[in-house]
Amino acid sequence: MNLKQVKTKVLQLINQYSINGNLVLDSTNYDYTLRINNLIDTAQKELAMIIPIVQTSEITLTPNINATDWNNVPLPDRTIEIKNMYVENYPSYLKIDATNIIGGNILLDPTLTGTLILEYSKFPSDILDTSTDDTALELRTDVQELIPYYVAGHIYQEDNPSIATLLLNEYENKKLSLKQTKSYFKIENIFDGLM
């Protein structure tokens, strides 16, 4: 979804999208649409703490000239949590412990070369008042579907508190179902102890 699609769904939820089949002019809805970007930003950040935005980054490692110092590799911007990190082709696979992270840097052996593969969850980028309508949300598609309910509930509170409450309750119920379906599977070596 992009910002324009969220705005359209919000206006449909609060019944301000059309009158007798004629689209409501943007200028008529300006009081609503003016606040939508900030509410989308808040909702996306709240939801990212429940269902993380997971990304992968590849960082080329070059040996440190001073072999007595750690090689400091900065974490990607807005990193919340490291899921997995390893050096590819070293000589086959070198897992790196998360305890090597200090002050926004990953501390590595200064002689290490290769490609550092970093899987991490991140905090979403800011959605500002100046963000364009084609700005895409960063959450998973199924999680994005909750945002119009959050936004509609908040912008409609003064006009129709009972409808706003229903929309916010719908958001909370959908958010709760996300928490309940969230699951992780630990993969273990089934051959351990058999040999």
N, C-alpha and C positions, 0 to 999 in steps of 0.2 A: 504494500500500500504506500501511496505517497500522501503528502499533506492535503492535496486537493480531494482525493478519495475519502479521507477521514472527514474533511469538512462537509462533503456531500452527505455522508452517512449521518453525521451529527444533525444537520438541518432536517434530514428525513425523520430522525428519531424525535425531534421536538416539533415536528409538523410545521416547519417553516420553509419547506423546500418548494412546494407548489400550492396554488390556489385554483381549484376547479381545472386542474390539468395545465395551468400556465405557470412556468417557473417564476419563483420570486426573484426579483432583481437583487444583484449583489449589494447594491447601495441600501436596500431595505434591510438586509441582514447584517449590515456592517457592524452593528453593535455586538452581535454574536461572534462574527468571524474575526473581529479584532482581538478577541481573547483566546481564540482556539489554539494558536501555536504554542503559547505558554502552557496550556493545559495538556496538550499532546506531549510536550517535553517532560512534564511532571509524571504523567502516566507511564511513558516509555521507561523512564528511569526507575520508577517503582516496580514495574513488571520485570525489568532486567535483573533485579535482585532476587526474583523468584525463579524465573527461567532465564539463565544466563545467555548472553550473546557470546558464542564461542567462535574464536577465529584462530587461524594458523599463520605463523610468520616464519619465514626462512631468513636466517642471518648468516652471512658468510664470515667465518672466523679467520682472522689473520694472527699469526704468532706475535706476541709482545716482544719488542726489541730487548727490553730489560727482563730477562728470564726469571728475575727474583720477585717481580711484581705480579699481582693477579691481572688477568685480562678482564677489564670491566666492559660488559655488554649491557647497554641500557635496555630496560623493558619497554615494550611498545606503549605508546601513549594510552592512558585511561585503563591500564591493566588492573583488574580486581583480583584475579586469582590465576595461578598457574595450574593447568590441568596435567600437562605432560611436557617434558623437554628432553631432547636427546640429540646427539651429534650423529648425523647420517654418515655412513661409510667410514667408520673409525674403529678398527678396520671393518667391522660389520655394524655394530650398534653400541653406543655408549650412553647409558642413562645418566642423567645429571640430577642430583638431589636438590630439592627446593630449598634446603638450608643454605645453599650458596647464594641466596638473594639477600642483598643488603642495600638499603637506601635507594631502591629503584634500579639497581644494577644486578646483573648476574655475574658472580665472580667465578672465572674459569682458569684452569691451568694455562699459564702463559704460552706454552708450546703447542696448544691444541689448534688443529686446523680442520677444515671441513665446513659443513653446513649445519648450523644449529637449527633444529626444528622445534618451534615453540608453539604449543597449543594452550590458549589462555581464554579466560572470560574477560570481557571488557565492559566498561561503563559507556552507555551510548553517547554519541556526540550531541552537543547542545542544539536544540531547535529554537531559533531566535524569532523575534517579530519580523526580522528581515529575511528569514528563510523563504525560499521560493516554493511554490505549490508542487513542483516536481521533486522536491526533496523526499527521498525514500526513508521509511522507518527501518530500523536495524533489527528489530525483533523477528522471531519466527512468525510466519504467516498466521498460524492459529492463535498466537498470542496478540498479534496486532488487532485482531477482531474485537478485543475487549476495549480498546482505547475509545471508540466513539461513545460507548456507554458512560465512561468516566467523564469525558468532555461534555456530553449532552447534559448529564446530571448537574455538573457544576455551573454551566452557563445558563441553565434554565431555573435555578433555585429561586431567583427573585420573581420570575414571571409565573411559575406554576410549581410551588414547592412539593405538591403531592406527586406530580409526574417526575420531578427531579429526584425525589426519594426513590421512586420505583426504578428509575434508570441507574441510580447509584447502587441500589440493592442488587440489580441484575449484574452490574460490574463486579460487586463483591462475591456474588455466587459463582460467577464464571472464574474469578480469580481463585476462589477456594477449590474449584474443580481442577485448576491447573496444579495447585499444590498437591492434591491427592493423586494425580496421575504422574507426577514427577517421580522417576525411578532411575536408579543407577544399578548396573550389573558389574560385579567384580569378576573378572575373568581369571581363573586360576589354572595352573598347569595340572591337567588331570593325570599326568604320568608321574608326578612327584610321589616318591615313596614306593613306586611299583618296581623299580629296578634295583 
